[in-house]
């Protein structure tokens, strides 16, 4: 896979099935609970439709038509309106460790700033050690509990950063 065939772009309707597969596969690979996580969210099968508001955005990693990851920004549900959540960030093993996750994460943080958010929140699972390390390196601080109402009671890691 050459670098020039990989782009990070906004999600398209035709990406739904592939990004759903990437998201679901990570839960099995890392043995993350399926209930109380993005696995069981009703928006996971319809990611394009779920990110079509003025205050949200979702990006995918497209390798010549093969979707190998994604991540997005949405308002944090049932919380202050200037706080967003980086959510549904999952990657295929094919692109891990190559810097695309960081690029996509940076694009999400930049988008959050452009959308006018003051803070960025995220939830993760303790199994995702590499991801948590990246969040820490960008200045995300650990919280003792969840904010808002994501419904992800199985996550166990909550972090926030001022933008």
Secondary structure, 3 states (H helix, E strand, C coil): CCHHHEEEEECCHHHHHHHHHHHHHHHHHCCCCCCCCHHHCCCHHHHHHHCCCCCCEEEEEEECCEEEEEEEEEECCCCCCCEEEEEEEEECCCCCCCCHHHHHHHHHHHHHHHCCCCEEEEEEECCCHHHHHHHHHCCCEECCCCCCCCCCCCCEEEEEEEC
